[in-house]
Amino acid sequence: MSVNKEIKKVTTNTLLKMKQAGEKIAMLTAYDFHLPVLSMEQVLMLSL
């Protein structure tokens, strides 16, 4: 666990530099949770 509390702004240039340096980039996208839930709701609505 990191004790560094400084939050740095991440821009597309930051990501490009990280990629060029071979750093691993971890991200969580906004649809990771909601898309499956919405999809399941649609399946349930169609099956009724």
Sequence and secondary structure as in RCSB ss.txt:
>XXXX:A:sequence
MSVNKEIKKVTTNTLLKMKQAGEKIAMLTAYDFHLPVLSMEQVLMLSL
>XXXX:A:secstr
           HHHHHHHHHTT       THHHHHHHHHHHHHHHHH 
